[in-house]
Amino acid sequence: MNIYDIGDQVRMQCLLKDYDNALTTGTVTCEVKDPSGNVAAATTSTPATGIYHAFITIDEAGIWYYRFESVGATIAAGEGSFTANASQFP
C-alpha cells in the first residue's frame, strides 16, 4: 500500500482489460472515497490504451479508496487504496 502526506497530489492509476483480456478503449470514470466516507468524481486521463489516470490532492489523514470503471461497449473495473499520514503541523 502506498503512503502519502496531507498536501500531496496523488496519481491513481488503473489498467483495464475486458473479458477477452484486451485493453479497454471505452469511457472511464473514477470515483474517490475519502477517510470520512465522502465520494467524489475525479477527472480521468488516458496516456495509453487501457491505462487510466486520475489525480487528487490529499486533505485528510486515513485510508483513501478509488474505483475506475469503464462504461459502454467494454465493461471493466479496477479498485485501489492508499494511506495518508496525519500531519504534525497545524
BAKEPA-121634 format. One record per atom (N, C-alpha, C): chain; x, y, z; residue number from 1. Coordinates in nm, 3 decimals. Each point is the difference from the previous one (the first is absolute). Layout:
# residues N
  c        x        y        z    k
  A        X        Y        Z  NUM
...
//
This chain:
# residues 90
  c        x        y        z    k
  A    0.085   -0.117    0.000    1
  A   -0.085    0.117    0.000    1
  A    0.090    0.124    0.000    1
  A   -0.034    0.098   -0.080    2
  A    0.075    0.125   -0.007    2
  A   -0.040    0.091    0.115    2
  A    0.099    0.075    0.053    3
  A   -0.024    0.092    0.110    3
  A    0.041    0.141   -0.043    3
  A   -0.091    0.097    0.024    4
  A    0.021    0.138   -0.038    4
  A   -0.020    0.090    0.120    4
  A    0.026    0.129   -0.019    5
  A   -0.022    0.100    0.104    5
  A   -0.109    0.096   -0.043    5
  A   -0.068    0.062    0.098    6
  A   -0.101    0.101   -0.031    6
  A    0.067    0.110   -0.082    6
  A   -0.064    0.042   -0.107    7
  A    0.054    0.100   -0.091    7
  A    0.062   -0.059   -0.125    7
  A    0.029   -0.131    0.000    8
  A    0.054   -0.065   -0.120    8
  A   -0.107   -0.011   -0.107    8
  A    0.043    0.010   -0.125    9
  A   -0.089   -0.032   -0.111    9
  A    0.031   -0.144   -0.039    9
  A   -0.101   -0.083   -0.001   10
  A    0.015   -0.143   -0.026   10
  A   -0.052   -0.032   -0.139   10
  A    0.079   -0.076   -0.076   11
  A   -0.046   -0.050   -0.130   11
  A   -0.049   -0.142    0.021   11
  A   -0.128   -0.020   -0.021   12
  A   -0.058   -0.134    0.005   12
  A    0.005   -0.055   -0.142   12
  A    0.030   -0.127   -0.013   13
  A    0.014   -0.060   -0.133   13
  A   -0.067   -0.136   -0.003   13
  A   -0.053   -0.034   -0.116   14
  A   -0.065   -0.129   -0.017   14
  A    0.022   -0.050   -0.143   14
  A    0.022   -0.128   -0.014   15
  A    0.007   -0.067   -0.130   15
  A   -0.129   -0.080   -0.013   15
  A   -0.081    0.033   -0.100   16
  A   -0.128   -0.067   -0.018   16
  A    0.001   -0.089   -0.124   16
  A   -0.044   -0.125    0.019   17
  A   -0.013   -0.096   -0.110   17
  A   -0.140   -0.059    0.003   17
  A   -0.050   -0.038   -0.117   18
  A   -0.132   -0.061   -0.005   18
  A    0.011   -0.152    0.020   18
  A   -0.110   -0.071   -0.016   19
  A   -0.002   -0.144    0.025   19
  A    0.088   -0.080   -0.096   19
  A    0.034    0.057   -0.116   20
  A    0.091   -0.066   -0.094   20
  A    0.146    0.038    0.024   20
  A    0.024    0.072    0.111   21
  A    0.133    0.045    0.038   21
  A    0.055    0.107   -0.094   21
  A   -0.089    0.067   -0.071   22
  A    0.041    0.110   -0.087   22
  A   -0.007    0.130    0.079   22
  A    0.091    0.091   -0.027   23
  A   -0.002    0.129    0.067   23
  A   -0.124    0.078   -0.040   23
  A   -0.061    0.067    0.095   24
  A   -0.124    0.073   -0.027   24
  A    0.027    0.133   -0.068   24
  A   -0.096    0.043   -0.079   25
  A    0.008    0.131   -0.065   25
  A   -0.127    0.081    0.024   25
  A   -0.081   -0.041    0.096   26
  A   -0.127    0.066    0.025   26
  A    0.014    0.125    0.086   26
  A   -0.115    0.054    0.038   27
  A   -0.005    0.114    0.089   27
  A    0.017   -0.050    0.143   27
  A    0.090    0.063    0.074   28
  A    0.032   -0.047    0.135   28
  A   -0.025    0.112    0.101   28
  A   -0.063   -0.037    0.111   29
  A   -0.021    0.092    0.110   29
  A    0.084   -0.046    0.119   29
  A    0.026    0.094    0.091   30
  A    0.073   -0.032    0.123   30
  A   -0.070    0.066    0.116   30
  A   -0.028   -0.077    0.104   31
  A   -0.056    0.053    0.123   31
  A    0.101   -0.021    0.111   31
  A    0.006    0.096    0.091   32
  A    0.094   -0.004    0.113   32
  A   -0.080    0.014    0.128   32
  A    0.031   -0.087    0.099   33
  A   -0.066    0.009    0.131   33
  A    0.104    0.038    0.104   33
  A   -0.023    0.113    0.068   34
  A    0.096    0.046    0.101   34
  A   -0.021   -0.075    0.132   34
  A    0.089    0.018    0.098   35
  A   -0.012   -0.073    0.127   35
  A   -0.130    0.027    0.076   35
  A   -0.066    0.112   -0.027   36
  A   -0.128    0.031    0.065   36
  A   -0.118   -0.066   -0.069   36
  A    0.024   -0.063   -0.116   37
  A   -0.106   -0.068   -0.073   37
  A   -0.063    0.082   -0.111   37
  A    0.049    0.122   -0.024   38
  A   -0.052    0.082   -0.109   38
  A    0.051   -0.052   -0.133   38
  A   -0.087   -0.008   -0.099   39
  A    0.036   -0.050   -0.134   39
  A   -0.011    0.115   -0.099   39
  A    0.105    0.014   -0.083   40
  A    0.001    0.105   -0.102   40
  A    0.059   -0.056   -0.129   40
  A   -0.041    0.059   -0.111   41
  A    0.055   -0.039   -0.130   41
  A    0.134    0.069   -0.021   41
  A    0.093   -0.070   -0.063   42
  A    0.129    0.056   -0.038   42
  A    0.010   -0.003   -0.152   42
  A    0.062    0.100   -0.057   43
  A    0.017    0.008   -0.145   43
  A    0.106   -0.101   -0.043   43
  A   -0.030   -0.078   -0.104   44
  A    0.094   -0.101   -0.048   44
  A    0.070    0.047   -0.127   44
  A    0.118   -0.056   -0.022   45
  A    0.072    0.019   -0.125   45
  A    0.049   -0.136   -0.046   45
  A    0.034   -0.010   -0.129   46
  A    0.042   -0.127   -0.059   46
  A    0.132    0.020   -0.073   46
  A    0.113   -0.030    0.066   47
  A    0.129    0.016   -0.067   47
  A    0.028   -0.108   -0.104   47
  A   -0.069   -0.115    0.012   48
  A    0.017   -0.110   -0.095   48
  A   -0.124   -0.088    0.007   48
  A   -0.024   -0.078   -0.104   49
  A   -0.116   -0.088   -0.003   49
  A   -0.003   -0.091    0.122   49
  A   -0.111    0.003    0.072   50
  A   -0.018   -0.087    0.115   50
  A    0.054    0.056    0.131   50
  A    0.080    0.106   -0.005   51
  A    0.058    0.059    0.121   51
  A   -0.074    0.130    0.029   51
  A   -0.043    0.015    0.124   52
  A   -0.076    0.118    0.040   52
  A    0.061    0.061    0.125   52
  A    0.003    0.132    0.005   53
  A    0.052    0.076    0.113   53
  A   -0.108    0.093    0.053   53
  A    0.010    0.030    0.127   54
  A   -0.078    0.107    0.062   54
  A    0.086    0.056    0.113   54
  A   -0.016    0.129    0.028   55
  A    0.080    0.066    0.103   55
  A   -0.091    0.055    0.108   55
  A    0.050   -0.002    0.124   56
  A   -0.072    0.060    0.112   56
  A    0.103    0.056    0.098   56
  A   -0.034    0.111    0.063   57
  A    0.086    0.058    0.104   57
  A   -0.054   -0.045    0.135   57
  A    0.087   -0.056    0.081   58
  A   -0.039   -0.057    0.129   58
  A   -0.022    0.111    0.102   58
  A   -0.117   -0.004    0.067   59
  A   -0.030    0.100    0.101   59
  A   -0.047   -0.060    0.132   59
  A    0.016   -0.134    0.013   60
  A   -0.047   -0.067    0.122   60
  A    0.084   -0.126    0.022   60
  A    0.036   -0.024    0.125   61
  A    0.076   -0.120    0.035   61
  A   -0.093   -0.122    0.003   61
  A    0.055   -0.116   -0.036   62
  A   -0.075   -0.125    0.005   62
  A    0.012   -0.076   -0.131   62
  A   -0.086   -0.098   -0.016   63
  A    0.003   -0.085   -0.120   63
  A   -0.097    0.057   -0.104   63
  A    0.050    0.020   -0.120   64
  A   -0.077    0.048   -0.115   64
  A   -0.022   -0.117   -0.095   64
  A   -0.116   -0.005   -0.064   65
  A   -0.032   -0.106   -0.097   65
  A   -0.038    0.065   -0.133   65
  A    0.027   -0.071   -0.109   66
  A   -0.040    0.050   -0.131   66
  A   -0.043   -0.116   -0.088   66
  A   -0.087    0.034   -0.097   67
  A   -0.052   -0.101   -0.093   67
  A   -0.009    0.061   -0.140   67
  A    0.065   -0.066   -0.095   68
  A   -0.012    0.033   -0.142   68
  A   -0.100   -0.097   -0.059   68
  A   -0.087    0.050   -0.088   69
  A   -0.101   -0.085   -0.061   69
  A   -0.027    0.046   -0.143   69
  A    0.006   -0.094   -0.094   70
  A   -0.032    0.034   -0.139   70
  A   -0.148   -0.022   -0.024   70
  A   -0.056    0.084   -0.084   71
  A   -0.142   -0.009   -0.035   71
  A   -0.012   -0.008   -0.150   71
  A   -0.109   -0.053   -0.047   72
  A   -0.022   -0.012   -0.143   72
  A    0.021   -0.143   -0.048   72
  A    0.060   -0.017   -0.117   73
  A    0.017   -0.131   -0.061   73
  A    0.095   -0.090    0.078   73
  A    0.100    0.056    0.062   74
  A    0.096   -0.078    0.078   74
  A   -0.026    0.021    0.148   74
  A   -0.016   -0.111    0.072   75
  A   -0.028    0.008    0.143   75
  A    0.122   -0.052    0.075   75
  A    0.057    0.085    0.086   76
  A    0.115   -0.038    0.082   76
  A    0.008    0.096    0.118   76
  A    0.066   -0.043    0.107   77
  A    0.016    0.085    0.118   77
  A    0.128   -0.037    0.073   77
  A    0.048    0.093    0.078   78
  A    0.117   -0.024    0.083   78
  A   -0.003    0.091    0.120   78
  A    0.042   -0.051    0.115   79
  A   -0.002    0.077    0.123   79
  A    0.138    0.001    0.065   79
  A    0.022    0.098    0.085   80
  A    0.125    0.008    0.074   80
  A   -0.019    0.086    0.124   80
  A    0.107    0.011    0.078   81
  A   -0.005    0.082    0.121   81
  A    0.140    0.050    0.033   81
  A    0.005    0.101    0.084   82
  A    0.126    0.050    0.051   82
  A   -0.026    0.064    0.136   82
  A    0.105    0.024    0.076   83
  A   -0.009    0.059    0.132   83
  A    0.062    0.139    0.001   83
  A   -0.063    0.091    0.072   84
  A    0.056    0.134    0.020   84
  A    0.032    0.016    0.149   84
  A    0.124    0.039    0.029   85
  A    0.043    0.022    0.138   85
  A   -0.056    0.130    0.054   85
  A   -0.024    0.002    0.131   86
  A   -0.039    0.124    0.067   86
  A    0.121    0.091    0.008   86
  A   -0.022    0.129   -0.008   87
  A    0.108    0.098    0.009   87
  A    0.027    0.036    0.146   87
  A    0.124    0.025    0.031   88
  A    0.039    0.046    0.133   88
  A   -0.006    0.152    0.011   88
  A   -0.041    0.066   -0.110   89
  A   -0.008    0.145   -0.004   89
  A   -0.143    0.042   -0.024   89
  A   -0.042    0.114    0.061   90
  A   -0.139    0.046   -0.018   90
  A   -0.026    0.052   -0.139   90
//
